[in-house]
Amino acid sequence: MTPSPPEPSRVAADLVIVGCTVLVHDEREEAGFREDAAIVVRDGVVEAVLGAAEAAGVPAAERIDARGQVAMPGLVNCHTHAPMVALRGLAEDLPTEEWFNDVVWPVESNLTPADVDLGARLACAEMIRAGVTCFADHYFAMDAVAAVVGECGMRAHLGQAYFSSQGDQGREESLEFALRHRGTADGRITTALAPHAPYTVTDADLAATAELALAHGLPVHLHAAENRDQTDASLARHGVTPIEVLERTGLLGTDLLIAHGTGILDRDLPVLARARGRTAVASAPRGYLKFAWPTTTPVRALRELGIPVGLATDGAASNNSLDVWESMALTSLVQKSTTGDPRWLTSRQALHHATLQSARAVGLGDRLGTLAPGRRADLVLVDLTGPHTQPVHDLAATLVHSARAADVRTTIVDGRILMRDRELLTIDVPAVVEELGRRMPALLDRSHGRRIQDYDT
């Protein structure tokens, strides 16, 4: 017998949202919808999901009338480089190697903490407006990103990226950052160690990272098997795949988030199966299409292994967008195309990846991903009254394939409203854009001939 939900307290709640349809999950984690419902929020937590009539008598400091809208868990961007919005559109129509070596890594050698701060502010504004409440970032000068997260109210999983070309200093700074910021921003920031990738970080450094992660109780976030070329190069040079490198260096024994994985081979699946419960993969399909990579993240095979696949955008320099809504739709469509099966990935399965699986991918599966009592109140309200979302025959399909990021009306993190009726409340976008424009000439200068790293797989 299913226990009755707890009754909300008669003491005034912080927020009550009424009249909406709520995306809920049953005991088997199947997505469903409760119509004419209400959500009671207290102390940053979902206290109850009720019928709207039941909530009529619940006192609240603030009430939102959400008729015509769907309440759903806030989206999680499971892998991005938020400050790279400053490079949006800078390197177009190029193969991966030229994209890195000729444009992106020369420009990134100019980065200052001020550039990272401004890029992070613009990125957070974009994500809040697109219904993203949490993001996993892997970049440089991450103290600046942490400060922005603290100010703007988002949730984030942050790692200071490093290469072996930095010597021991890069790894040490990544650890120091992770320990310094873990649990900050009122608990909204979690942290990870962030080696860049097996092709830019030596086996010795990867093994040292695994030891540090286990010693300090930290997860690890890195790129691995990003594309088939990287896997082929690793096999030719070392006789092992990037995933096998992660196993032999001990990283698959840590709580590991792998970005991309489009180069995962069939031989890697038993390796990953041994890491079930500790490993997750983030998939950002738009960038794979743009770079014309021949494969995509093997979502079906990973799901059959019980490995969470979270949705991501990567950085806006490659994706041009931080729109996880688009990633959700593309994941469903690309999986249908690559498997040749229109029944996979269904809209409800795509919603599962966008909610529960994405929360698990960033280590927050016990706090986020579903609107249920005791979960953090990270949620969005989506307006489905527009002509492009009517009529609604299948609400899951409407959300995945018809709705757009611009249909998000309200974004809430920890019970705090960050955007109300499309108005951002915590970031001054015009001021950020103006200052970023002033910094562009110095940031984009490539005359010095430097790169922060070489891409050679």
Salt bridges, closest charged atoms under 4 A:
GLU29 OE1 - HIS352 NE2 3.00
GLU29 OE2 - ARG360 NH2 2.17
GLU47 OE2 - ARG42 NE 2.65
GLU54 OE2 - ARG34 NH2 3.45
GLU62 OE2 - ARG420 NH1 2.50
ASP65 OD2 - ARG67 NH2 2.43
GLU92 OE1 - LYS290 NZ 2.82
ASP115 OD1 - ARG439 NE 2.61
ASP117 OD1 - ARG121 NE 2.89
GLU126 OE1 - ARG88 NH2 2.92
ASP143 OD1 - ARG180 NH2 2.86
ASP143 OD1 - HIS181 NE2 2.62
GLU151 OE1 - ARG121 NH2 3.01
ASP168 OD1 - ARG171 NH2 3.51
ASP203 OD2 - ARG248 NH2 2.70
ASP205 OD1 - ARG171 NH1 2.51
GLU244 OE1 - ARG267 NH2 2.99
GLU247 OE2 - ARG274 NH2 2.87
ASP255 OD1 - ARG278 NE 3.09
ASP314 OD1 - HIS79 NE2 3.35
ASP314 OD1 - HIS81 NE2 3.09
ASP314 OD2 - HIS260 NE2 3.49
GLU326 OE1 - ARG286 NE 2.96
ASP341 OD2 - ARG300 NH2 3.32
ASP366 OD1 - ARG367 NE 3.89
ASP378 OD2 - ARG155 NE 2.67
ASP407 OD2 - HIS388 NE2 2.83
ASP414 OD1 - ARG155 NH2 2.76
ASP414 OD1 - ARG376 NE 2.80
GLU434 OE2 - ARG438 NH1 3.28
GLU435 OE1 - ARG438 NH2 2.43
ASP454 OD1 - ARG451 NH1 2.73
ASP456 OD1 - ARG237 NH2 3.26
